[in-house]
Amino acid sequence: MDKFLPELGKRLREARKRHFPQDDLRAFSIRIDVSRATLQKMEKGDLSVGMGKYFSAAKVLGLQHAFNKLFHEERGLFDD
């Protein structure tokens, strides 16, 4: 988990800049209904931020479909 959340934060930051290049942290935090400080934590991958806030960001970015894959396991041909 040490690398997962910081990587998630990095991808969030990249997506924010790609989809809303004119937004600074404050503007985007308003879009996703969190404080600027919370968005900063999210972009650092801080474990204290709830997944609901990441989902809000994903929804605004049009990436909410990826959340459906979080716990999806591909079943093999021989799995019961």
Steps between C-alpha positions, in 0.01 A plus 500: 500500500800726543515576129133468402356813659778737392461363147124552523561859609740556213247369249231723652724806463582409139132445416401828665757691295401321180121540537496841670828670404373840613417377853738549787462291817236734641283500187508124462436444870180702461397281205534183708363658820806458721734749663820604328695330780312173442574514128867553582489190720326305223766595248767381745319172557426568867337197663276719718283603203191284450438319173176693455701814435708321238176376344369859485815604317476205264135583426580863414785376278273245329705210639250348745477179295846406629361467854292205385825315439653551846400161640424320177692179459531330167392141534711242330365224281551243776378712796180392674 
